[in-house]
Amino acid sequence: MTATFHKRDALPSALVAGGCALALLLAGAAVPAWSQTAAPMPDVAQKRSVPAAAAKELVVEQTQPAKASDPNGSDAVAPSFDSRPDTAIIPAQSLLQARRDRGVLFKVTPPPAVPLPAEVATQPAAAPPAAAAASPPPVRPSYLLGTIHFGSPEEQGIDYAVLEKVLGETDNFVNEVDVNSAWTPDFDAYRWLPVQTPLEGMIGKDDMRMAQALLPTVRPQDLQRMKPWAVLALLEARGESAGDTSMDARLQAMAAARGKHLIHLETLQQQLQALDCVPAGEHAPVLDERLRKSWILRIESAEAMAYYRSRNLDAWLASIDRMEGLSDSARAVEQRSRICLLEDRNARWIGPLETVLQDGPSLVAVGAIHLTGNDGLIARLRRDGYTVEAVPF
């Protein structure tokens, strides 16, 4: 059977929020908002370093207009967790740069073109005066957009009319993977467990009952076949289903309608390999711990949306890196997932991405967590001489 994707990625917390654009679709189920039958949320102040009041504020912030109170030009201020015991002291210069970089839309200008050695060797000793006086044509910048793979445009603070104008200034649209990629039966092994190894045998009956309660529209026989990463992908997206209105699908459709050249940084199989890089048997204990503290997933989903809406990707990545509620062994598994889903893919993408940026103006849309951090795309571009500036959005 062949299916076509019309719907919508390191640790699992980064999986849906900013890692894999097709994670929810690949999970193989459409799930509504958090079920009313889910277990009640305990006192989060006793379970996490995030105060209960702070977590509540994050949820409220998602439904309110951003406050224009940042003196450094940001349209919104990220939630503050200075009460957390692990809050680091950041040098003033680094803090100022972080504030300047706050955003999800960035203008990218390539470095000046440098002649190749062979070109230099063939140039005349002295250029004619007219040639020397000629100035190079102005460089048309590209744009880098960090996406989030769940939530509504209102929650995200995304104005598609603005993005359409940005798209109109470019020649190419670049994203992670073609959202219309054809599915082949060979791909099933990346998301489904063998029939003889059901999920319940890995996580136990109690966890299975909790997973079914949190994902009530997933058929029990399908849930039994889903790999742990696929279950986590659905849980971390607040149980939302993917669709044509997802940010990634909507942007690609908009670019196609405007006749833009579509470029994809990886194939569907490469993305599947990244999602499934940790064996299911080793990933199952992570799902077990997440299901036993399912309220943490809900808080982290609220945090993710609040950080995205406030355009504070550095703080979002720091929140992900804390890996709240996980044991040391589970954190080690998550770190392996992180390398597959973020660092390895960023390293693979940067060469083709820079080639596209040098060839012509482009709008590049990838998961927001791919942009930030020392190994993120923004830092990599700057190290290679590109100018990257946050655009108010």
KEFI-460947 format. One line per 5 residues: number of its first residue (from 1); their letters; for each residue x, y, z of N, C-alpha, C. Coordinates in pm, whole numbers. Layout:
BEGIN
NUM = a = X/Y/Z/X/Y/Z/X/Y/Z | ...
***
This chain:
BEGIN
1 = mtatf = 85/-120/0/0/0/0/88/124/0 | 51/224/-76/125/349/-81/38/460/-27 | 94/533/69/23/647/126/99/773/91 | 30/884/88/94/1012/60/79/1101/180 | 187/1169/220/184/1255/337/121/1387/303
6 = hkrda = 14/1420/374/-43/1554/365/-46/1615/504 | 33/1558/598/26/1599/737/165/1621/795 | 154/1647/913/281/1673/970/342/1563/1054 | 1037/1711/1524/1121/1647/1521/1135/1749/1582 | 1920/1518/2038/1777/1540/2050/1717/1436/2134
11 = lpsal = 1644/1492/2199/1574/1405/2287/1427/1407/2249 | 1349/1313/2299/1209/1315/2261/1142/1450/2285 | 1183/1525/2387/1121/1655/2408/1142/1746/2289 | 1252/1729/2218/1277/1808/2098/1218/1745/1975 | 1167/1625/1988/1121/1547/1873/1011/1618/1797
16 = vaggc = 905/1654/1868/791/1719/1804/808/1869/1805 | 862/1922/1914/871/2067/1927/957/2130/1821 | 1068/2070/1790/1152/2135/1693/1243/2044/1616 | 1219/1915/1621/1309/1823/1557/1259/1771/1426 | 1164/1680/1422/1123/1612/1299/984/1658/1254
21 = alall = 977/1708/1135/852/1764/1086/743/1660/1068 | 780/1535/1042/680/1433/1015/657/1340/1133 | 709/1374/1251/703/1282/1363/561/1239/1397 | 467/1333/1397/330/1298/1438/263/1207/1335 | 287/1236/1209/228/1151/1107/289/1012/1112
26 = lagaa = 420/1006/1130/488/877/1130/447/793/1249 | 400/858/1355/352/782/1469/233/695/1433 | 159/732/1328/56/645/1274/-79/660/1336 | -109/776/1399/-240/791/1462/-275/938/1466 | -406/965/1468/-456/1101/1487/-524/1108/1621
31 = vpaws = -474/1194/1708/-521/1197/1846/-567/1337/1882 | -683/1353/1948/-731/1485/1986/-655/1539/2106 | -702/1650/2158/-637/1711/2273/-638/1616/2392 | -560/1652/2496/-545/1564/2612/-681/1514/2661 | -686/1386/2683/-811/1322/2721/-854/1365/2860
36 = qtaap = -984/1381/2876/-1037/1412/3009/-1024/1294/3103 | -996/1175/3047/-983/1057/3133/-841/1040/3184 | -751/1132/3147/-613/1119/3192/-604/1136/3343 | -498/1081/3399/-478/1090/3543/-463/1236/3584 | -515/1276/3701/-505/1415/3745/-360/1454/3768
41 = mpdva = -331/1583/3751/-195/1633/3768/-163/1651/3916 | -55/1588/3965/-18/1607/4105/36/1748/4127 | 78/1774/4250/136/1903/4284/270/1915/4216 | 276/1988/4104/400/1993/4026/514/2058/4104 | 481/2144/4202/587/2208/4277/669/2106/4355
46 = qkrsv = 609/1993/4389/680/1889/4461/752/1794/4366 | 725/1802/4236/778/1706/4141/887/1763/4051 | 891/1895/4036/985/1957/3943/1046/2080/4005 | 1152/2129/3941/1209/2255/3987/1131/2375/3935 | 1033/2353/3847/946/2462/3801/832/2479/3901
51 = paaaa = 819/2597/3962/709/2618/4054/574/2600/3984 | 477/2555/4060/344/2534/4001/290/2665/3943 | 313/2776/4011/264/2904/3962/327/2940/3829 | 458/2911/3816/527/2943/3691/471/2862/3576 | 445/2733/3601/389/2648/3497/251/2699/3454
56 = kelvv = 172/2744/3553/39/2797/3521/50/2923/3437 | 149/3009/3469/168/3132/3392/203/3101/3247 | 278/2994/3226/315/2957/3090/192/2927/3006 | 99/2854/3066/-22/2819/2992/-103/2944/2961 | -115/3035/3059/-190/3158/3038/-127/3241/2927
61 = eqtqp = 7/3246/2925/77/3330/2827/48/3287/2684 | 20/3159/2664/-6/3111/2528/-128/3175/2465 | -223/3214/2546/-349/3266/2492/-359/3418/2502 | -249/3485/2544/-250/3629/2556/-154/3690/2456 | -180/3814/2411/-87/3880/2319/50/3897/2384
66 = akasd = 154/3890/2301/289/3908/2352/306/4049/2405 | 384/4067/2512/407/4198/2572/535/4260/2514 | 521/4378/2461/636/4446/2401/711/4521/2509 | 782/4448/2595/849/4511/2708/998/4481/2714 | 1052/4418/2612/1194/4388/2610/1270/4509/2558
71 = pngsd = 1361/4569/2637/1431/4689/2594/1524/4665/2477 | 1553/4540/2444/1647/4510/2336/1578/4482/2204 | 1450/4515/2194/1384/4507/2064/1299/4385/2044 | 1291/4294/2140/1208/4176/2122/1063/4212/2138 | 977/4144/2068/834/4169/2078/772/4101/2198
76 = avaps = 845/4013/2264/789/3941/2377/899/3904/2472 | 864/3880/2595/959/3843/2699/934/3700/2741 | 1038/3620/2743/1024/3480/2779/990/3465/2926 | 924/3358/2965/896/3335/3105/1025/3322/3184 | 1021/3368/3307/1141/3367/3391/1136/3252/3490
81 = fdsrp = 1248/3179/3498/1259/3070/3594/1383/3091/3681 | 1406/3218/3721/1526/3247/3798/1528/3175/3932 | 1414/3125/3976/1409/3053/4102/1462/2912/4091 | 1488/2866/3969/1540/2732/3952/1682/2724/4007 | 1714/2619/4080/1846/2610/4139/1957/2593/4038
86 = dtaii = 1926/2550/3914/2031/2525/3816/2046/2639/3716 | 1986/2754/3747/1999/2868/3658/2144/2915/3656 | 2205/2920/3538/2346/2955/3526/2364/3106/3525 | 2481/3152/3569/2517/3292/3561/2578/3315/3423 | 2512/3396/3341/2554/3416/3203/2631/3548/3193
91 = paqsl = 2749/3549/3128/2822/3675/3110/2736/3779/3041 | 2759/3906/3075/2674/4013/3024/2676/4018/2871 | 2795/4000/2810/2804/4006/2666/2724/3895/2600 | 2732/3773/2658/2658/3659/2604/2508/3681/2620 | 2469/3740/2734/2327/3766/2757/2274/3868/2656
96 = lqarr = 2355/3972/2628/2313/4073/2532/2297/4011/2393 | 2391/3924/2353/2381/3858/2224/2259/3769/2218 | 2232/3697/2329/2115/3609/2333/1987/3689/2314 | 1981/3807/2373/1862/3891/2358/1850/3942/2215 | 1962/3975/2154/1958/4019/2015/1914/3907/1923
101 = drgvl = 1946/3784/1961/1913/3668/1879/1774/3614/1905 | 1700/3675/1996/1568/3623/2028/1476/3636/1908 | 1426/3525/1860/1338/3526/1744/1321/3388/1687 | 1232/3376/1592/1216/3251/1516/1235/3277/1367 | 1248/3404/1328/1273/3440/1189/1403/3520/1183
106 = fkvtp = 1495/3477/1096/1627/3539/1089/1663/3571/944 | 1724/3688/926/1777/3725/795/1920/3673/786 | 1952/3607/676/2084/3544/657/2149/3604/533 | 2269/3662/552/2344/3721/442/2474/3643/423 | 2499/3589/304/2622/3513/281/2745/3603/291
111 = ppavp = 2861/3545/319/2985/3624/321/3020/3667/179 | 3105/3769/165/3146/3812/30/3209/3697/-46 | 3183/3693/-174/3239/3586/-257/3390/3600/-265 | 3459/3490/-248/3605/3487/-255/3645/3407/-378 | 3728/3464/-469/3768/3389/-589/3845/3262/-554
116 = lpaev = 3822/3159/-630/3898/3036/-613/4041/3057/-658 | 4137/2978/-606/4278/2995/-646/4296/2992/-796 | 4225/2904/-867/4239/2896/-1013/4191/3025/-1079 | 4088/3087/-1023/4038/3211/-1078/4137/3325/-1058 | 4200/3327/-939/4300/3431/-910/4418/3419/-1006
121 = atqpa = 4461/3295/-1034/4577/3274/-1121/4553/3320/-1263 | 4429/3318/-1308/4399/3355/-1447/4362/3501/-1463 | 4351/3575/-1352/4315/3717/-1362/4435/3798/-1409 | 4413/3904/-1489/4524/3992/-1533/4585/4064/-1413 | 4707/4104/-1429/4780/4170/-1319/4710/4297/-1275
126 = aappa = 4660/4373/-1371/4593/4498/-1336/4460/4504/-1410 | 4353/4520/-1337/4221/4525/-1399/4200/4661/-1464 | 4126/4666/-1574/4096/4794/-1638/4023/4886/-1541 | 4039/5016/-1552/3974/5110/-1458/3823/5091/-1450 | 3759/5067/-1564/3613/5052/-1562/3573/4931/-1480
131 = aaaas = 3649/4823/-1496/3617/4702/-1421/3641/4723/-1273 | 3748/4798/-1240/3780/4821/-1099/3672/4905/-1033 | 3613/4996/-1110/3513/5084/-1051/3378/5017/-1037 | 3355/4908/-1112/3225/4842/-1107/3203/4779/-970 | 3087/4797/-915/3056/4739/-784/2974/4612/-804
136 = pppvr = 2993/4515/-715/2917/4390/-728/2769/4416/-706 | 2685/4334/-765/2541/4352/-745/2504/4331/-598 | 2402/4399/-549/2364/4384/-407/2323/4240/-377 | 2360/4194/-258/2328/4058/-216/2185/4054/-165 | 2107/3963/-218/1970/3946/-171/1972/3845/-55
141 = psyll = 1927/3885/61/1936/3796/176/1837/3681/169 | 1867/3579/246/1775/3468/266/1715/3479/406 | 1620/3392/435/1556/3393/566/1551/3251/623 | 1572/3244/752/1573/3117/824/1460/3122/927 | 1365/3029/916/1248/3026/1004/1249/2899/1088
146 = gtihf = 1236/2915/1218/1222/2800/1307/1075/2767/1323 | 1038/2643/1300/898/2602/1309/873/2521/1436 | 746/2509/1470/704/2422/1580/592/2334/1523 | 590/2209/1562/506/2112/1492/374/2080/1562 | 330/2168/1652/196/2153/1707/146/2291/1746
151 = gspee = 18/2299/1778/-41/2426/1817/-102/2501/1700 | -185/2600/1733/-252/2682/1633/-168/2806/1603 | -192/2874/1490/-120/2998/1461/-136/3102/1571 | -252/3106/1636/-274/3201/1744/-183/3170/1863 | -172/3043/1899/-82/3005/2008/63/3034/1971
156 = qgidy = 99/3006/1848/237/3022/1803/276/3168/1782 | 176/3255/1764/205/3394/1731/255/3408/1589 | 206/3325/1497/252/3323/1359/152/3395/1269 | 202/3490/1191/121/3563/1094/163/3514/955 | 79/3432/893/116/3375/763/117/3479/653
161 = avlek = 47/3590/671/52/3698/572/193/3757/565 | 257/3770/682/395/3819/685/488/3719/620 | 470/3590/651/555/3487/592/538/3481/441 | 418/3507/393/396/3505/248/471/3618/181 | 479/3734/247/558/3845/191/706/3810/189
166 = vlget = 755/3747/298/895/3704/301/922/3604/190 | 830/3511/172/845/3411/67/852/3477/-71 | 777/3585/-88/777/3655/-216/911/3718/-250 | 999/3739/-150/1130/3798/-174/1235/3693/-208 | 1196/3567/-213/1292/3459/-231/1264/3380/-359
171 = dnfvn = 1363/3299/-397/1348/3212/-513/1321/3068/-474 | 1371/3027/-357/1365/2887/-315/1294/2873/-181 | 1230/2759/-162/1178/2721/-30/1248/2593/11 | 1308/2594/130/1386/2481/180/1325/2434/310 | 1301/2303/322/1254/2248/450/1324/2115/476
176 = evdvn = 1285/2050/587/1352/1927/627/1330/1815/525 | 1204/1785/499/1169/1672/414/1040/1706/340 | 1023/1648/225/901/1670/146/781/1613/222 | 686/1699/259/570/1652/335/478/1566/249 | 502/1564/119/423/1478/30/499/1351/-10
181 = sawtp = 600/1316/67/678/1196/36/589/1072/35 | 612/985/-61/534/862/-71/583/760/32 | 487/694/94/519/590/193/529/455/123 | 629/378/161/643/243/106/640/143/221 | 599/20/196/593/-80/305/725/-100/376
186 = dfday = 837/-76/307/967/-93/371/986/0/490 | 913/111/492/930/209/599/858/168/728 | 767/71/721/689/34/839/777/-10/955 | 890/-72/927/976/-124/1033/1034/-12/1120 | 1035/110/1070/1089/220/1150/993/262/1261
191 = rwlpv = 862/241/1242/767/290/1342/689/179/1411 | 684/56/1351/606/-52/1408/696/-158/1472 | 652/-209/1585/719/-323/1649/680/-452/1579 | 764/-555/1587/724/-686/1534/599/-736/1606 | 516/-811/1537/392/-862/1596/421/-943/1722
196 = qtple = 529/-1017/1721/561/-1103/1836/622/-1025/1953 | 643/-893/1936/701/-813/2044/613/-691/2069 | 497/-707/2130/406/-593/2151/463/-495/2254 | 413/-373/2248/460/-268/2338/433/-303/2484 | 320/-367/2511/287/-402/2649/392/-490/2712
201 = gmigk = 455/-576/2632/560/-661/2685/684/-583/2725 | 697/-461/2674/813/-378/2706/789/-285/2824 | 665/-235/2837/640/-133/2940/544/-181/3048 | 479/-295/3030/389/-347/3133/245/-304/3115 | 156/-375/3183/13/-350/3168/-30/-214/3222
206 = ddmrm = 27/-173/3337/-14/-46/3396/22/71/3304 | 143/70/3250/183/176/3158/99/173/3031 | 66/53/2989/-15/41/2867/-153/102/2888 | -210/78/3006/-341/137/3036/-331/290/3039 | -222/344/3095/-205/488/3100/-189/545/2959
211 = aqall = -109/479/2876/-90/526/2739/-223/527/2664 | -303/424/2683/-432/418/2614/-526/527/2664 | -518/557/2796/-603/664/2850/-563/800/2796 | -433/821/2776/-385/949/2725/-406/963/2574 | -415/849/2505/-433/849/2360/-557/767/2326
216 = ptvrp = -676/814/2365/-796/732/2357/-842/697/2216 | -804/775/2115/-852/745/1980/-757/653/1903 | -644/619/1963/-555/522/1900/-609/382/1927 | -630/305/1826/-682/170/1844/-585/87/1927 | -636/8/2022/-546/-72/2107/-449/-157/2026
221 = qdlqr = -495/-215/1916/-405/-300/1837/-295/-218/1770 | -324/-91/1740/-220/-5/1683/-121/39/1790 | -171/73/1907/-84/114/2016/14/3/2052 | -33/-122/2047/54/-235/2078/169/-246/1978 | 149/-197/1856/252/-209/1753/346/-88/1747
226 = mkpwa = 309/21/1810/388/144/1797/518/136/1876 | 626/182/1815/753/189/1885/748/300/1990 | 832/292/2093/828/394/2199/842/536/2147 | 929/559/2047/946/697/1999/816/750/1941 | 738/662/1876/614/707/1814/509/745/1919
231 = vlall = 503/667/2027/411/700/2137/453/832/2201 | 582/847/2226/631/971/2285/600/1092/2197 | 612/1073/2066/585/1184/1974/442/1234/1989 | 348/1143/2001/208/1183/2018/184/1246/2154 | 242/1188/2258/221/1240/2392/280/1380/2407
236 = earge = 396/1403/2349/464/1532/2366/399/1644/2286 | 315/1609/2190/243/1711/2111/104/1736/2167 | 88/1713/2297/-40/1735/2364/-148/1643/2309 | -108/1536/2243/-205/1445/2186/-272/1497/2062 | -218/1605/2002/-281/1663/1884/-255/1577/1761
241 = sagdt = -348/1580/1669/-330/1511/1542/-265/1605/1442 | -197/1546/1344/-135/1625/1238/-235/1647/1126 | -209/1745/1043/-300/1772/934/-242/1870/835 | -321/1902/733/-276/1993/630/-254/2134/682 | -308/2166/800/-293/2300/856/-168/2312/943
246 = smdar = -90/2204/957/33/2213/1035/126/2314/970 | 215/2370/1049/302/2476/1001/386/2431/883 | 444/2311/893/533/2263/788/457/2238/657 | 341/2173/667/262/2145/548/210/2273/486 | 168/2365/570/111/2491/519/217/2573/445
251 = lqama = 339/2578/498/445/2654/434/484/2594/300 | 496/2460/295/532/2397/169/424/2419/64 | 298/2408/104/188/2432/9/189/2577/-41 | 218/2670/49/224/2811/11/336/2835/-91 | 452/2773/-67/566/2789/-158/537/2727/-294
256 = aargk = 475/2609/-293/442/2543/-419/342/2626/-500 | 244/2683/-430/143/2763/-499/203/2888/-563 | 311/2939/-505/377/3059/-558/486/3024/-658 | 499/2896/-691/595/2854/-791/739/2857/-747 | 764/2850/-618/900/2850/-568/968/2715/-593
261 = hlihl = 1099/2720/-607/1177/2597/-622/1184/2528/-486 | 1134/2406/-475/1130/2334/-348/1256/2250/-331 | 1321/2266/-217/1444/2193/-186/1427/2129/-48 | 1466/2003/-34/1452/1931/92/1589/1887/141 | 1615/1905/270/1747/1879/326/1775/1730/350
266 = etlqq = 1670/1649/350/1689/1506/370/1573/1430/308 | 1593/1300/295/1487/1214/245/1402/1164/360 | 1286/1111/327/1200/1054/430/1271/941/503 | 1343/858/432/1413/747/497/1520/797/593 | 1591/904/558/1691/959/649/1626/1010/777
271 = qlqal = 1508/1072/763/1440/1120/883/1391/1004/968 | 1340/900/905/1296/782/978/1412/717/1053 | 1526/711/990/1643/652/1056/1684/733/1179 | 1672/865/1171/1705/949/1286/1605/928/1399 | 1477/918/1365/1374/896/1465/1391/761/1535
276 = dcvpa = 1435/662/1461/1440/525/1511/1583/482/1543 | 1669/576/1578/1811/542/1593/1840/466/1722 | 1755/478/1823/1773/404/1948/1684/281/1944 | 1737/162/1967/1654/40/1965/1535/51/2060 | 1422/-5/2018/1298/6/2095/1315/-47/2236
281 = gehap = 1388/-158/2252/1406/-214/2384/1479/-121/2479 | 1567/-38/2428/1640/57/2512/1560/185/2533 | 1470/216/2440/1389/337/2450/1266/316/2538 | 1225/191/2555/1104/162/2632/1111/214/2776 | 1224/202/2848/1228/257/2984/1203/407/2991
286 = vlder = 1241/480/2886/1213/624/2882/1062/648/2876 | 994/574/2790/848/584/2781/785/546/2913 | 837/443/2977/787/401/3108/794/515/3208 | 910/583/3216/926/692/3312/836/810/3277 | 821/838/3149/734/948/3109/588/919/3142
291 = lrksw = 543/797/3123/404/763/3153/377/766/3303 | 475/730/3383/457/733/3528/453/875/3583 | 503/971/3506/498/1112/3545/443/1193/3427 | 326/1154/3384/273/1213/3261/242/1362/3274 | 225/1412/3396/198/1554/3413/317/1639/3366
296 = ilrie = 438/1583/3371/555/1657/3325/546/1685/3176 | 494/1588/3100/477/1609/2957/384/1727/2930 | 280/1738/3010/184/1847/2989/249/1982/3018 | 326/1987/3126/394/2113/3160/495/2148/3052 | 570/2050/3005/673/2078/2904/612/2119/2771
301 = saeam = 495/2067/2738/427/2113/2617/388/2259/2631 | 340/2297/2750/305/2437/2774/429/2525/2769 | 538/2477/2828/664/2552/2823/711/2572/2679 | 706/2465/2601/754/2473/2463/678/2580/2386 | 546/2581/2400/468/2681/2327/496/2822/2378
306 = ayyrs = 513/2837/2510/540/2969/2566/677/3020/2520 | 777/2934/2519/909/2975/2471/905/3011/2323 | 831/2933/2246/822/2964/2103/752/3098/2082 | 641/3116/2151/566/3241/2135/648/3362/2179 | 731/3345/2281/815/3455/2328/945/3465/2250
311 = rnlda = 964/3375/2153/1080/3377/2062/1211/3358/2137 | 1210/3279/2243/1330/3258/2324/1377/3114/2306 | 1447/3087/2197/1488/2951/2166/1599/2902/2258 | 1688/2992/2302/1794/2949/2393/1736/2895/2523 | 1637/2965/2578/1576/2919/2702/1500/2788/2680
316 = wlasi = 1441/2773/2564/1369/2649/2531/1465/2531/2528 | 1579/2549/2461/1678/2441/2455/1730/2408/2594 | 1752/2510/2677/1798/2485/2814/1694/2405/2892 | 1567/2435/2870/1460/2360/2936/1461/2214/2892 | 1479/2192/2763/1486/2056/2711/1604/1981/2772
321 = drmeg = 1718/2050/2780/1840/1985/2829/1831/1942/2975 | 1740/2003/3050/1728/1962/3191/1670/1822/3206 | 1595/1775/3107/1539/1640/3109/1470/1610/3241 | 1377/1699/3276/1306/1687/3403/1240/1551/3420 | 1253/1496/3539/1180/1375/3577/1239/1245/3529
326 = lsdsa = 1357/1247/3465/1416/1124/3413/1533/1079/3498 | 1551/949/3506/1665/892/3577/1792/910/3494 | 1906/882/3554/2033/896/3483/2040/803/3362 | 1989/682/3379/1994/587/3267/1904/633/3152 | 1786/688/3185/1698/739/3080/1759/861/3012
331 = raveq = 1828/943/3090/1892/1060/3030/2002/1019/2932 | 2072/912/2963/2176/864/2871/2115/821/2738 | 1998/756/2744/1929/717/2621/1885/841/2544 | 1832/939/2617/1786/1061/2552/1901/1137/2486 | 2019/1131/2549/2133/1198/2489/2171/1135/2356
336 = rsric = 2161/1005/2347/2186/938/2219/2084/980/2114 | 1958/991/2155/1855/1036/2063/1883/1178/2016 | 1931/1260/2108/1961/1400/2074/2066/1407/1964 | 2171/1330/1976/2277/1332/1877/2223/1294/1739 | 2137/1192/1736/2080/1149/1608/1988/1255/1549
341 = lledr = 1904/1315/1633/1799/1403/1584/1841/1548/1565 | 1943/1592/1638/1984/1731/1626/2124/1744/1568 | 2226/1709/1648/2363/1735/1605/2399/1669/1472 | 2368/1540/1459/2404/1469/1335/2333/1528/1214 | 2207/1561/1229/2132/1615/1115/2179/1756/1081
346 = narwi = 2206/1839/1184/2259/1972/1157/2390/1965/1080 | 2477/1872/1121/2606/1857/1054/2587/1812/908 | 2488/1728/885/2461/1680/749/2396/1788/662 | 2316/1873/726/2243/1975/650/2327/2096/612 | 2428/2131/693/2490/2263/680/2555/2284/543
351 = gplet = 2619/2183/488/2683/2199/357/2584/2228/247 | 2483/2141/227/2381/2171/126/2308/2303/151 | 2285/2336/278/2215/2460/310/2297/2581/267 | 2426/2581/295/2508/2695/257/2517/2707/104 | 2519/2595/35/2519/2601/-111/2395/2670/-163
356 = vlqdg = 2279/2635/-106/2154/2698/-148/2155/2847/-117 | 2203/2884/2/2203/3025/42/2295/3108/-47 | 2402/3048/-97/2493/3120/-185/2438/3132/-327 | 2356/3036/-366/2304/3035/-503/2192/3135/-525 | 2115/3165/-420/2004/3257/-438/1924/3273/-310
361 = pslva = 1841/3377/-301/1763/3402/-180/1662/3290/-156 | 1655/3245/-31/1570/3131/4/1501/3157/136 | 1387/3091/154/1323/3081/285/1344/2938/333 | 1415/2924/443/1447/2793/499/1362/2774/625 | 1283/2668/629/1195/2641/743/1227/2504/799
366 = vgaih = 1284/2502/921/1317/2377/989/1275/2389/1134 | 1269/2277/1204/1232/2277/1345/1315/2377/1424 | 1250/2455/1511/1314/2568/1578/1436/2526/1660 | 1432/2408/1721/1544/2366/1805/1669/2338/1722 | 1654/2320/1591/1772/2305/1505/1850/2435/1492
371 = ltgnd = 1789/2548/1525/1855/2677/1504/1949/2714/1616 | 1918/2678/1738/1984/2733/1855/2092/2641/1909 | 2175/2695/2000/2281/2616/2063/2412/2624/1986 | 2519/2576/2049/2652/2583/1989/2663/2502/1860 | 2583/2397/1849/2585/2315/1728/2464/2342/1640
376 = gliar = 2389/2448/1670/2272/2482/1591/2310/2545/1458 | 2213/2557/1371/2239/2609/1237/2285/2755/1239 | 2232/2835/1332/2274/2976/1337/2421/2986/1373 | 2464/2913/1476/2605/2917/1516/2695/2864/1405 | 2652/2759/1339/2733/2702/1230/2746/2801/1114
381 = lrrdg = 2637/2868/1079/2643/2967/972/2736/3082/1008 | 2726/3130/1130/2813/3241/1172/2960/3200/1171 | 2989/3079/1212/3129/3034/1209/3183/3029/1067 | 3094/3013/970/3136/3008/830/3125/3144/762 | 3108/3250/840/3114/3385/786/2981/3447/747
386 = ytvea = 2870/3378/771/2739/3433/739/2695/3532/847 | 2623/3635/805/2562/3728/900/2418/3682/924 | 2385/3658/1050/2251/3611/1085/2192/3708/1186 | 2078/3768/1152/2015/3868/1236/1868/3834/1260 | 1825/3844/1384/1685/3818/1416/1598/3927/1355
391 = vpf = 1484/3886/1301/1387/3978/1242/1265/3982/1333 | 1220/4101/1378/1099/4107/1460/982/4042/1390 | 914/3952/1461/807/3877/1397/712/3827/1503
***
